[in-house]
């Protein structure tokens, strides 16, 4: 794993540019295993992931971070979430 960088466009191992460096990414999936895979992919790409296990929690996190001035740059969202349309 590569530790997330706070600088946009930072380099990882071997000087490779990390595409998500400095970006905050909300990862939402009700299934723990795919969620962990997505989180690890975000970290490997230099991003800072925040996890949510369901839609209502994701919406609460999205809203609270936005109001606090720490909005997300991107989100990875499960296509079929129980209880959500």
C-alpha positions in Angstrom: 0.0 0.0 0.0 1.0 3.6 -0.6 0.3 6.1 2.1 -2.0 8.9 0.9 -0.4 12.2 0.0 -1.8 15.6 0.7 -0.2 17.1 -2.4 -2.0 16.8 -5.7 0.0 14.9 -8.3 2.5 13.4 -5.8 4.6 10.5 -6.8 4.5 7.0 -5.5 6.9 4.1 -5.6 9.3 4.4 -8.5 8.3 8.0 -9.2 4.9 7.0 -10.7 2.3 9.8 -10.5 -0.6 8.9 -8.1 -3.9 9.9 -9.9 -5.8 10.4 -6.6 -3.1 12.2 -4.7 -4.6 14.7 -2.3 -8.2 13.8 -3.1 -10.8 12.7 -0.6 -13.0 9.8 -1.8 -16.2 8.5 -0.2 -16.5 4.7 -0.7 -20.0 3.3 -0.2 -20.9 -0.5 -0.4 -23.0 -2.7 1.8 -20.7 -5.6 1.2 -17.6 -5.4 3.3 -15.2 -7.2 0.9 -15.9 -5.1 -2.2 -15.8 -2.0 0.0 -12.3 -3.0 1.3 -11.1 -3.6 -2.2 -12.3 -0.1 -3.3 -10.7 1.5 -0.2 -7.4 -0.2 -0.9 -7.5 0.9 -4.6 -8.1 4.5 -3.5 -5.2 4.3 -1.0 -2.9 2.8 -3.7 -3.8 5.6 -6.0 -2.9 8.2 -3.4 -6.4 9.1 -2.3 -7.8 9.4 1.2 -10.9 7.1 1.5 -13.8 7.5 3.9 -16.1 4.4 4.2 -19.8 4.0 4.5 -21.6 0.6 4.7 -25.0 1.9 3.6 -26.8 4.7 1.8 -28.2 6.6 4.8 -24.8 6.7 6.5 -23.1 7.8 3.2 -25.6 10.6 2.8 -25.0 11.7 6.4 -21.2 11.6 6.0 -21.4 13.5 2.6 -23.5 16.2 4.2 -21.5 16.6 7.4 -18.2 16.8 5.6 -19.5 19.3 3.1 -20.9 21.5 5.9 -17.5 21.3 7.7 -15.7 22.5 4.6 -14.1 19.1 3.9 -16.1 18.1 0.9 -15.3 15.0 -1.1 -13.7 15.1 -4.5 -15.2 11.8 -5.7 -17.3 8.9 -4.6 -17.3 5.2 -5.4 -20.8 3.9 -4.9 -22.4 0.4 -5.0 -24.9 0.3 -7.9 -27.5 -1.6 -5.8 -27.8 -0.5 -2.2 -30.6 -2.0 0.0 -33.2 0.5 0.8 -32.0 3.1 -1.7 -33.4 4.0 -5.2 
